[in-house]
Each structure stands twice: as C-alpha cells, then as structure tokens.
Amino acid sequence: MRRNPIYTIGYRQWEPEQLYAKVRELGALLVDCRWSRRTRRAAWSGRAFEEALGKGYLHIREWGNPRYKTGRLEVSDFATGANRLEHVLNLSGETRRRVVLMCACEDLAKCHRLVVAARLLDRWGQYGLRHLFPPHGRGQGELFREPEGEGT
Ligand SMILES: [Zn+2]
C-alpha cells in the first residue's frame, strides 16, 4: 500500500534550478499537469523540464485543464492520466515513489491540480497532501496531517 503523501507545486514562484533541486531531493517524479507545455519563459517549457529531470519528469496532458482560460477547474480525463502514471511507476518498479503534481499556479485552491490530487488520494487510499513552497517563502505547507509514524 502506498504511504507517501502526494506533493503539489506551482512553479511560478520558483527559480528553475531551485525547483529541480527540490524534486531531486525528494527523489520524486515530477508530473506536469498542464494542458499546454508551451510557455513564455523557456525554462518552464516541457522540453526544459525533460532536459533537467530526464525520467524524473512526466507530462500527463489528460490531467490538464482544457478550460483554464475561463477559470473553471476541470480535468480533461482523470482516469486515463491515472492509468498512465501507474503504468510508469510500475514499469520503474517504484510504486512508492513520491509524486509531485505540478502546474504554474501558486495558489493550490485555485488550480485544477487540486482536483487531480483529491481524486488521486481517493484512488490510492492515501491521506497526505503537501504543497511545496519555494525557499524563502512560507515554508512547506502540510494540508492534511498524517498519523504519527506514517508517511514520507
Ligand atoms: Zn494551475
């Protein structure tokens, strides 16, 4: 049974190198939940993440929000995306690997990745959800407390 919390991150408040370092430190798989990986800032393009993190990066377009411009929080196709992620984790033999759900948005409450995270927690029977804040920010947020001795 999976016991690790699910992490989320909004890259807009980060410097690229700091974000890569955080993901490496966690030994996590960075899951890009954006509908589009093209950005004005080249460092945040899908290609830049691929180059920096290699197999530590995975884009799941099915978890993107096709209506992000309207402000509605929607996920294109949660189940297909979840199957893809589980397939990758199983292939690598690391089903307990930490997963970081990434989008641009700083505010998790206003981001569709919260929908993804909630459904993934439900699917995997986990209870920990942590939002990663940048260094010099407000510290690492813990949204739901985990029972003693569990998690990470
Ligand atoms: Zn977002």
Residues whose N, C-alpha, C, O or C-beta is under 5 A from the ligand:
A	BS01	ZN	C103 A104 C105 C111 H112
